[in-house]
Amino acid sequence: MAVDTNFEEIKEKFRNADVDGKIEIYTTVQGLTVEQYKELLRMFPIKYLDKLEKAMG
């Protein structure tokens, strides 16, 4: 499935990105399911959640 493969690539980029990169990926990627967004969120450093919330508007 192309969507799953694509999500695996997104997950890997997200995992390797710095905080700003993670925010950029999380706020710009489209077409993910709620579960996929939750999976990315679980990899996000908790101490920067306020920064992510601000970026999401």
N, C-alpha and C positions, 0 to 999 in steps of 0.2 A: 504494500500500500504506500503510495507516494506521500500521503499526508503524514503517516507515522514516521517515514524516513525523514521527511522534512522537519518534523517535530524533534526527532533525535538530533538533527543538525543544529536546530535552534537551541535545544537543551545544552549541547556541548559548547556552543558559542556563549551562552548565558553563564554556564559553569566557569568558563575561563575569563570572562569579562571582569573588569573592575566595577565598582559600585555604579559609576556613571554609565558604563556600558550596559550593565544589567538593567538600569532604569530605561535607557534608550530602547533596548530590545523589548522589555515588558510593555512599554507604552506605545510602541509602533507596530509590533507584530499583529497580524490580523488572521482571522479564521481559526483560532484555537478554540477548543472546547473549554468549558468551565474547569473541568478536571485538569486539563493541560496548563491553564493559567495557575491553578492551585499548586501544581507540581513545580512550576517555576518559582512561585512565591515561597515554597518550602526551602528553596535553595538561596533565597535572598537573605542577607545579613539583617537580623532583627533590629539591630541598633540604628539602621538607616531607613526604617520603615517610614518615618516622618518625611524624609526626603522623597521617597517614592510617592507618598500621598500628595505632596505638593506638586510633583511633576504630573500627576494624573488630574490635577485641577480641582 
